[in-house]
Amino acid sequence: LSCLVGLGVWMGVAVTNCANAQQMPARKSGLWEVIVRSGGNPTASEQKVLQCTDRQAEPIMLLAIVPGQEHCHNVTAKKNALGSEVRTVCYVHDNRVDATVQLSGDLQTAYRGVFEVTYSKPVRFAPGRTEFEGRWLGACGATQRAGDMVLPNGATVNVVEDRKRAESYGHAGHSH
């Protein structure tokens, strides 16, 4: 079964548009280390992020490594033989961003996956097929909040707050 998941899932509340809705896959709450390899090349440079998540932040945090996950209008999640597949249709300004994310693993201690992103208009950097893997490290640090992501350069951003702020600015002059 594939169900359309409304924008509410991105704000931390699962809102679905079908009776037998399957929820987004969700990792165990706590601190996750996620390693991203562009192009699916094991020798390519790795980017490592740390993500502090909980039940409310997880719908945003799980896909925070996937480019263009703002102003999402359609999100479908379905189980398959390998684990889960999530498809999103989002917009960055007036550029439609379609993403497909494949996930496998227990999402309690470890998982892996791949994502592919396509754009309706040309972009300067299109990531192509990108592999990632995550492992649970334990509880978040004492100073960390759910939604915090430590970037490869050491900077910490709260992707949940950033998403809410970006989406609350509205779409003045944008058509989707």
C-alpha positions as CSV (number, residue, x, y, z in Angstrom):
1,L,0.0,0.0,0.0
2,S,1.2,3.4,-0.8
3,C,-0.4,6.4,0.9
4,L,-0.1,10.1,0.3
5,V,1.3,11.8,3.4
6,G,0.4,15.4,3.8
7,L,2.7,18.3,4.7
8,G,1.9,17.7,8.4
9,V,4.4,14.8,8.5
10,W,7.2,17.3,7.8
11,M,6.1,19.4,10.8
12,G,6.4,16.4,13.1
13,V,2.8,15.2,12.9
14,A,1.8,12.3,10.8
15,V,-1.1,13.4,8.6
16,T,-2.2,11.0,5.9
17,N,-4.8,11.0,3.2
18,C,-5.8,7.4,3.2
19,A,-7.5,5.1,5.6
20,N,-4.9,2.4,6.0
21,A,-1.9,4.7,6.1
22,Q,1.6,3.4,6.6
23,Q,3.7,5.8,8.5
24,M,7.1,7.1,7.5
25,P,9.9,4.8,8.6
26,A,11.4,6.1,11.9
27,R,14.7,5.5,13.6
28,K,15.1,5.0,17.3
29,S,15.3,8.3,19.3
30,G,18.8,9.4,20.2
31,L,22.1,10.3,18.5
32,W,22.8,8.8,15.0
33,E,26.0,9.0,13.0
34,V,25.2,9.1,9.3
35,I,27.8,8.7,6.6
36,V,27.0,9.9,3.1
37,R,28.9,8.8,0.0
38,S,28.2,10.6,-3.2
39,G,27.8,8.7,-6.5
40,G,27.6,5.4,-4.6
41,N,31.4,5.2,-4.9
42,P,33.0,3.5,-1.9
43,T,36.3,5.4,-2.6
44,A,34.5,8.8,-2.9
45,S,34.9,11.2,0.0
46,E,32.6,10.5,2.8
47,Q,30.6,13.2,4.6
48,K,29.7,12.4,8.2
49,V,26.9,14.1,10.2
50,L,25.5,13.5,13.7
51,Q,21.8,13.7,14.1
52,C,19.9,14.0,17.4
53,T,16.3,12.9,16.9
54,D,13.2,12.0,18.7
55,R,9.7,10.9,17.7
56,Q,8.6,14.5,16.8
57,A,11.7,15.4,14.9
58,E,12.2,12.1,13.1
59,P,10.0,12.8,10.0
60,I,12.3,15.7,9.2
61,M,15.6,14.3,10.5
62,L,15.4,11.0,8.6
63,L,15.5,12.8,5.2
64,A,17.6,15.8,6.3
65,I,20.6,14.4,4.3
66,V,18.5,14.4,1.1
67,P,18.7,17.7,-0.9
68,G,15.7,19.9,-1.5
69,Q,13.4,18.6,1.2
70,E,11.5,21.8,1.7
71,H,7.9,22.7,0.9
72,C,7.0,19.1,0.3
73,H,3.6,18.6,-1.2
74,N,3.6,14.8,-1.8
75,V,5.3,12.2,0.3
76,T,4.6,8.5,-0.1
77,A,6.1,5.8,2.1
78,K,5.7,2.1,1.4
79,K,7.3,-1.1,2.6
80,N,9.1,-3.3,0.1
81,A,11.2,-6.5,0.1
82,L,14.3,-4.5,1.0
83,G,12.8,-2.3,3.7
84,S,11.1,1.0,2.9
85,E,10.8,3.3,-0.1
86,V,10.0,7.0,0.4
87,R,9.2,9.3,-2.5
88,T,8.9,13.1,-2.1
89,V,7.8,15.9,-4.3
90,C,9.2,19.2,-2.9
91,Y,9.9,22.7,-4.2
92,V,13.0,24.9,-3.8
93,H,11.7,28.3,-5.0
94,D,10.1,27.3,-8.3
95,N,12.2,24.2,-9.0
96,R,10.4,20.9,-8.4
97,V,12.6,18.4,-6.6
98,D,11.7,14.7,-6.9
99,A,13.5,12.3,-4.5
100,T,13.4,8.5,-4.1
101,V,14.9,7.1,-0.9
102,Q,15.4,3.4,-0.3
103,L,16.0,2.3,3.3
104,S,17.0,-1.1,4.8
105,G,18.0,-2.2,8.2
106,D,16.3,-2.2,11.6
107,L,16.4,1.6,12.2
108,Q,17.0,0.7,15.9
109,T,20.8,0.2,15.7
110,A,21.8,0.6,12.1
111,Y,20.4,1.2,8.6
112,R,21.6,1.9,5.1
113,G,20.2,3.3,1.9
114,V,20.4,5.2,-1.3
115,F,18.7,8.3,-2.6
116,E,18.3,9.8,-6.0
117,V,17.1,13.4,-6.6
118,T,15.9,14.9,-9.9
119,Y,15.1,18.6,-10.6
120,S,12.6,20.1,-13.0
121,K,15.2,22.9,-13.9
122,P,18.9,22.6,-14.1
123,V,20.9,23.0,-10.9
124,R,24.6,23.7,-10.4
125,F,25.2,20.5,-8.4
126,A,23.0,17.5,-8.8
127,P,24.2,14.7,-6.4
128,G,23.1,11.7,-8.5
129,R,22.9,8.4,-6.8
130,T,24.0,8.8,-3.2
131,E,24.5,6.0,-0.7
132,F,24.3,6.5,3.1
133,E,24.5,4.5,6.3
134,G,23.6,5.3,9.8
135,R,24.4,3.8,13.2
136,W,22.9,4.6,16.6
137,L,25.4,6.0,19.0
138,G,23.2,6.3,22.1
139,A,21.5,9.2,23.9
140,C,21.9,12.7,22.5
141,G,24.5,14.9,24.3
142,A,23.4,17.0,27.3
143,T,23.5,20.2,25.2
144,Q,21.8,18.7,22.2
145,R,18.2,19.1,21.2
146,A,16.0,17.0,19.0
147,G,16.5,18.3,15.4
148,D,20.2,19.2,15.9
149,M,22.5,18.1,13.2
150,V,26.3,18.4,13.5
151,L,27.7,19.1,10.0
152,P,31.0,17.8,8.7
153,N,32.6,21.2,9.4
154,G,31.6,21.0,13.1
155,A,28.7,23.5,12.9
156,T,25.4,22.6,14.5
157,V,22.1,23.4,12.9
158,N,18.6,22.6,14.0
159,V,17.0,21.3,10.8
160,V,13.5,21.1,12.4
161,E,13.6,24.8,13.3
162,D,15.2,25.7,10.0
163,R,12.5,23.9,8.1
164,K,9.7,25.5,10.1
165,R,11.2,28.9,9.6
166,A,11.7,28.4,5.8
167,E,8.2,27.2,5.3
168,S,6.6,29.9,7.5
169,Y,8.1,32.6,5.2
170,G,5.4,31.7,2.7
171,H,5.5,31.6,-1.0
172,A,5.3,35.2,-2.0
173,G,5.8,35.3,-5.7
174,H,6.3,31.5,-6.0
175,S,3.9,29.2,-7.8
176,H,3.9,25.5,-7.1
